[in-house]
Amino acid sequence: MKHLLALLCFLPLAFVSHAQRSRPTVKAEYYADNIIKVTFALTNWHGENVSDAVILKPLKNKKVKLDYIHKQERVLIDEKIDISLFDSANYRGLTIPLQPNEKIFGGGERALPLNRRGYRLPLYNNPWYGYSEGADALNYSVPFITSSNGYGLFFDNPSKGFLDIGKTAPDWLTFGATSGEINVYIIFGDYQTILQSYHKLTGTQPLPPRWVLGNFMSRFGYTSEAQAKEIYGKMKQEGIPVDAVIFDLFWFGDSIKGTLGNLDWINRKKWPDPKKMIADFKKDSVKTILVTEPFFLEGTKNYAASKPFLAVDSSGKNPYLLTDFYFGRGGLIDIFRNDSKAFFWQFYKAQMQNGVEAWWGDLGEPEKHPSNLYHNLKDFGYKRLFNADEVHNIYGHNWTKMLYDYYAKEYPEKRLFSLNRSGFAGTQRYSIFPWTGDVSRSWSGLRAQLPILLGMSMSGVPYVHSDAGGFAGGEGDPELYVRWLQFAAFTPIFRPHGTALYEVEPAAYSWPSEPAMMQEPWKSYAKMAVLTRSSFLPYNYSLAYAQTKYGKPLMAPLYFHFPNDTTATAIQDEYMWGEKYLSHRCL
């Protein structure tokens, strides 16, 4: 395919006139026969590219023909799309015209219709407690979209920004960022070619261990060894398989607030022998997973030791003190520094020596990340400090990458399972298994999951999944619970999880997440969902292999597999599980 680029004159679309800034340098490069990168190098702008999303290198022997005419900048590609510079007081970026009836898919985690045209999507990883249908800004933003007109766009910029897909101006798509390199990768092809080419550009997900495709025993949260073993015993008694048990924050404290940063088994009355407990689970081939968070709070066991490794204020010398954080006063680990990562890793290694197999990283947006907090990227080769907004969307990405790199170095025989709700383009190659955040335990929360999962799958994030059964609030609806598990059985990860605090927090509605804790007939229905999931392990592992080897999605909307069916893009309640099974959700 021949792609001709030309720089032409046209009436300005920018909000800041051309005379107010110097003309940028425009560069265009091939990264594959169907992938072109266009970069605008701007003056008076922090244009560093701090993302490692792209792993392909430019093609040296294939040059892009670039004709240049001065004045306002516009790049015309293949006579199909043209790209012009967008410039405003707070954002810079690119604008692209949209054609009549053109549909746009992807853009990360949104509880919106699959066609995102007509929406303005914030690019800012955002926790949204108790969300349901219509939530437009969730925990995992990906600035990668696919057009029904045969092209995809990836804006490789992790700073705070937005994608306005015909919301402000119906016939224009606008990408804006607060910092960073202004670029776009254009990928040509049909839906399947675009997604597989995107995975060649940013990487596929490593093959997970088989147990990851099984059943997790998880809740918020198990408060003692005795409780966890009792519930596991009921699961065994009912003949419900368990492949892993996940411990939330009560493993390092007795309360929800004020404990982040302990990262050790504090209450030995409730956790008398963690190493033996983990070994007991292992005898039954059950893996142990612990939660961690990147915050260290005042009064916790490791706060004083953490202070040299925390993100700082504008002086660059003092740890930034979060004073209005829900969980308590404290600081945030500076995940971009090698010494901070080494400090953080010691707590993981200590628990892995106790037999812990995998990790759950929570609050990884980060949940509290004020714009006047600063990170030191000296180990990336930069001398200046970066404010939180400039690197917000790659915080979770670098957290998962930290675990991936340490596993490769110190536990090369293990394959990482990193349960983290936030990441960026390319995080999939570091073995992230994201969930869709703190969804409401409601029918609307369940209905929100399918467009989120399909939108993320089409954004190159293959293992996204939900807290099956719902997480927040609720009214104790057993049919909702069962229907959610039936749906989750045909999604990448099957992990029932919800709030079950009881006496720890009486004000929060509590409902068990384990099938064995249900009453009949719902217990039998839930058990059948688990057993159905287990019976699909050979098929599901083949899907995992196809993702790793070829960049294929585990789940996909109908239009992805049936592009010639003009009705497929409008179907919102069915999807393909692999290439052989069509799933229709029951709501």
Backbone hydrogen bonds, N-H to C=O, Kabsch-Sander energy under -0.5 kcal/mol:
donor,donor_aa,acceptor,acceptor_aa,energy
4,L,2,K,-0.5
5,L,3,H,-0.5
5,L,65,K,-1.4
6,A,76,L,-0.8
7,L,67,D,-4.5
8,L,6,A,-0.6
8,L,74,R,-1.2
15,F,87,D,-1.6
16,V,87,D,-1.3
20,Q,17,S,-1.5
21,R,18,H,-1.4
25,T,41,A,-1.9
27,K,39,T,-2.4
29,E,37,K,-2.4
30,Y,62,K,-0.6
31,Y,32,A,-0.5
31,Y,35,I,-2.6
32,A,35,I,-1.4
35,I,32,A,-1.4
36,I,186,I,-2.2
37,K,29,E,-3.2
38,V,184,V,-2.7
39,T,27,K,-2.8
40,F,182,I,-2.8
41,A,25,T,-3.1
41,A,39,T,-0.6
42,L,40,F,-0.7
47,G,45,W,-1.3
50,V,48,E,-0.8
55,I,201,L,-3.2
56,L,201,L,-1.1
59,L,30,Y,-3.2
60,K,58,P,-0.5
62,K,59,L,-0.6
66,L,64,V,-0.5
67,D,5,L,-1.2
67,D,65,K,-0.5
75,V,83,I,-3.6
76,L,6,A,-1.9
76,L,74,R,-0.5
77,I,75,V,-0.5
77,I,81,I,-3.3
78,D,4,L,-1.2
78,D,76,L,-0.5
80,K,77,I,-2.8
81,I,77,I,-1.8
83,I,75,V,-3.2
84,S,95,T,-2.2
85,L,73,E,-0.9
86,F,93,G,-3.4
88,S,91,Y,-2.9
92,R,177,A,-2.2
93,G,86,F,-2.7
94,L,175,F,-1.6
95,T,84,S,-2.5
96,I,173,L,-2.8
98,L,171,D,-3.0
102,E,99,Q,-2.0
105,F,146,T,-2.8
107,G,144,F,-2.2
108,G,455,G,-0.5
109,E,140,Y,-2.6
110,R,108,G,-0.8
111,A,135,A,-3.2
112,L,110,R,-1.2
116,R,104,I,-3.2
116,R,114,L,-0.9
118,G,165,I,-4.4
119,Y,116,R,-1.6
119,Y,165,I,-0.6
121,L,119,Y,-0.6
121,L,163,L,-3.5
123,L,161,G,-2.8
124,Y,122,P,-0.9
126,N,138,L,-2.7
130,G,438,D,-2.6
131,Y,128,W,-1.2
131,Y,438,D,-0.8
134,G,111,A,-2.5
135,A,132,S,-1.5
136,D,134,G,-0.5
138,L,109,E,-1.2
142,V,107,G,-0.8
144,F,142,V,-2.1
145,I,153,L,-2.5
146,T,105,F,-2.4
147,S,151,Y,-3.3
148,S,103,K,-2.3
150,G,147,S,-1.2
151,Y,147,S,-0.6
152,G,187,I,-2.7
153,L,145,I,-2.6
154,F,185,Y,-2.1
155,F,143,P,-2.6
156,D,154,F,-0.8
157,N,155,F,-2.1
160,K,389,D,-2.3
161,G,123,L,-1.8
162,F,176,G,-2.1
163,L,121,L,-2.4
164,D,174,T,-3.2
165,I,119,Y,-2.7
165,I,163,L,-0.8
166,G,164,D,-1.1
166,G,172,W,-1.6
172,W,169,A,-2.3
173,L,96,I,-3.3
174,T,164,D,-2.5
175,F,94,L,-3.1
176,G,162,F,-2.2
177,A,92,R,-2.6
178,T,160,K,-1.8
180,G,46,H,-2.9
181,E,48,E,-1.1
182,I,40,F,-0.8
183,N,181,E,-0.9
184,V,38,V,-1.8
185,Y,154,F,-2.7
186,I,36,I,-3.4
186,I,184,V,-0.5
187,I,152,G,-2.6
187,I,185,Y,-0.5
188,F,34,N,-2.6
188,F,186,I,-0.5
189,G,150,G,-1.8
194,I,190,D,-2.8
195,L,191,Y,-2.1
196,Q,192,Q,-2.4
197,S,193,T,-2.3
198,Y,194,I,-2.4
199,H,195,L,-2.1
200,K,196,Q,-1.4
201,L,197,S,-1.9
202,T,198,Y,-2.5
203,G,199,H,-2.4
212,V,209,P,-1.4
213,L,210,R,-1.8
214,G,211,W,-1.9
216,F,494,F,-1.2
217,M,244,A,-3.0
218,S,216,F,-0.7
218,S,496,P,-0.5
219,R,246,I,-0.5
220,F,498,G,-2.6
221,G,219,R,-0.7
222,Y,219,R,-0.5
225,E,270,K,-2.6
228,A,224,S,-2.1
229,K,225,E,-2.6
230,E,226,A,-2.1
231,I,227,Q,-2.3
232,Y,228,A,-2.3
233,G,229,K,-2.4
234,K,230,E,-1.6
235,M,231,I,-2.0
236,K,232,Y,-2.3
237,Q,233,G,-2.4
238,E,234,K,-2.0
239,G,236,K,-1.3
240,I,235,M,-2.7
243,D,215,N,-3.1
244,A,215,N,-1.1
245,V,287,K,-2.7
246,I,217,M,-2.5
247,F,289,I,-2.8
248,D,246,I,-0.6
251,W,248,D,-1.7
252,F,249,L,-1.3
253,G,250,F,-0.6
258,G,327,F,-3.0
262,N,259,T,-2.2
266,I,264,D,-1.4
268,R,266,I,-1.0
271,W,267,N,-2.0
277,M,273,D,-2.5
278,I,274,P,-2.7
279,A,275,K,-2.1
280,D,276,K,-2.7
281,F,277,M,-2.1
282,K,278,I,-2.2
283,K,279,A,-1.8
284,D,280,D,-0.7
284,D,281,F,-1.1
285,S,282,K,-2.3
286,V,281,F,-2.2
287,K,243,D,-2.4
287,K,285,S,-0.5
289,I,245,V,-2.3
290,L,358,A,-1.3
291,V,247,F,-1.6
292,T,360,W,-2.5
296,F,331,G,-2.3
297,L,260,L,-2.5
298,E,329,R,-2.8
300,T,297,L,-1.8
302,N,261,G,-0.6
303,Y,300,T,-1.1
306,S,302,N,-1.6
307,K,303,Y,-1.1
307,K,304,A,-0.6
309,F,306,S,-2.5
310,L,307,K,-1.2
311,A,332,L,-3.1
312,V,374,Y,-2.1
313,D,318,N,-2.1
316,G,313,D,-1.8
320,Y,311,A,-2.6
322,L,320,Y,-0.7
322,L,330,G,-3.7
323,T,321,L,-0.6
328,G,325,F,-1.2
330,G,322,L,-1.5
331,G,296,F,-2.7
333,I,294,P,-2.8
334,D,309,F,-2.6
335,I,333,I,-1.5
337,R,334,D,-1.8
341,K,337,R,-2.1
342,A,338,N,-2.2
343,F,339,D,-2.0
344,F,340,S,-2.5
345,W,341,K,-2.8
346,Q,342,A,-1.2
347,F,344,F,-1.3
348,Y,344,F,-0.8
349,K,345,W,-2.7
350,A,346,Q,-1.8
351,Q,347,F,-1.3
352,M,348,Y,-2.2
353,Q,349,K,-1.9
354,N,351,Q,-0.5
355,G,352,M,-1.2
356,V,351,Q,-2.1
357,E,288,T,-2.3
358,A,288,T,-1.4
359,W,417,F,-2.0
360,W,290,L,-2.6
361,G,359,W,-0.5
361,G,419,L,-3.0
362,D,292,T,-2.6
362,D,360,W,-0.7
367,E,363,L,-1.6
369,H,367,E,-0.5
373,L,370,P,-1.7
374,Y,312,V,-3.0
375,H,386,F,-3.0
377,L,375,H,-0.6
377,L,384,R,-0.6
380,F,377,L,-1.6
381,G,378,K,-1.3
382,Y,377,L,-1.9
386,F,375,H,-2.5
388,A,373,L,-2.0
390,E,387,N,-1.3
391,V,387,N,-0.8
391,V,388,A,-0.9
392,H,388,A,-1.1
393,N,158,P,-1.4
394,I,391,V,-1.6
395,Y,392,H,-1.5
398,N,394,I,-2.1
399,W,395,Y,-1.8
400,T,396,G,-2.4
401,K,397,H,-2.3
402,M,398,N,-1.9
403,L,399,W,-1.7
404,Y,400,T,-2.6
405,D,401,K,-2.9
406,Y,402,M,-2.3
407,Y,403,L,-2.8
408,A,404,Y,-2.3
409,K,405,D,-1.7
410,E,406,Y,-3.3
411,Y,406,Y,-0.6
411,Y,407,Y,-2.3
414,K,411,Y,-2.2
416,L,414,K,-0.5
418,S,431,S,-1.5
419,L,359,W,-2.7
419,L,417,F,-0.7
420,N,418,S,-0.9
421,R,361,G,-0.7
427,T,424,F,-2.1
429,R,426,G,-1.5
430,Y,427,T,-2.1
431,S,428,Q,-1.6
432,I,427,T,-0.6
433,F,418,S,-3.0
436,T,465,H,-1.6
439,V,437,G,-1.9
440,S,131,Y,-2.7
441,R,472,A,-3.5
442,S,440,S,-1.9
446,L,442,S,-2.0
447,R,443,W,-2.8
448,A,444,S,-1.7
449,Q,445,G,-0.6
449,Q,446,L,-1.4
450,L,446,L,-0.6
452,I,448,A,-1.3
453,L,449,Q,-3.2
454,L,450,L,-2.7
455,G,451,P,-2.1
456,M,452,I,-2.5
457,S,453,L,-2.4
458,M,454,L,-2.3
459,S,456,M,-0.9
460,G,457,S,-1.3
461,V,456,M,-2.3
464,V,461,V,-0.8
465,H,434,P,-1.4
468,A,466,S,-1.4
468,A,495,R,-1.5
470,G,467,D,-2.7
471,F,439,V,-1.6
472,A,439,V,-2.5
481,Y,477,D,-1.8
482,V,478,P,-2.3
483,R,479,E,-3.0
484,W,480,L,-2.3
485,L,481,Y,-2.0
486,Q,482,V,-2.5
487,F,483,R,-2.0
488,A,484,W,-2.9
489,A,485,L,-1.6
490,F,487,F,-1.8
491,T,488,A,-1.6
494,F,214,G,-0.6
495,R,493,I,-0.7
497,H,468,A,-1.7
499,T,471,F,-1.7
500,A,220,F,-3.4
504,V,501,L,-2.2
505,E,502,Y,-0.9
508,A,505,E,-1.7
511,W,499,T,-2.0
517,M,514,E,-1.9
518,M,515,P,-1.7
522,W,519,Q,-0.6
523,K,519,Q,-1.5
525,Y,521,P,-1.8
526,A,522,W,-2.8
527,K,523,K,-2.6
528,M,524,S,-2.2
529,A,525,Y,-1.6
530,V,526,A,-1.9
531,L,527,K,-2.7
532,T,528,M,-2.6
533,R,529,A,-2.2
534,S,530,V,-2.4
535,S,531,L,-2.2
536,F,532,T,-1.0
536,F,533,R,-0.9
537,L,534,S,-1.6
540,N,536,F,-3.4
541,Y,537,L,-2.7
542,S,538,P,-1.4
543,L,539,Y,-1.7
544,A,540,N,-2.1
545,Y,541,Y,-2.1
546,A,542,S,-2.2
547,Q,543,L,-1.9
548,T,544,A,-2.2
549,K,545,Y,-3.0
550,Y,546,A,-2.3
551,G,546,A,-0.5
551,G,547,Q,-1.6
552,K,546,A,-1.4
556,A,576,M,-1.9
559,Y,568,A,-0.5
560,F,557,P,-1.1
561,H,557,P,-0.8
561,H,558,L,-0.8
562,F,558,L,-2.3
565,D,562,F,-1.6
566,T,564,N,-0.9
568,A,565,D,-1.5
570,A,567,T,-1.3
571,I,568,A,-1.3
572,Q,570,A,-0.7
575,Y,583,S,-2.0
576,M,556,A,-2.9
577,W,575,Y,-0.5
577,W,581,Y,-3.4
578,G,554,L,-2.6
578,G,576,M,-0.9
580,K,577,W,-0.7
581,Y,577,W,-1.2
583,S,575,Y,-3.2
583,S,581,Y,-0.5
585,R,573,D,-1.5
587,L,585,R,-0.6
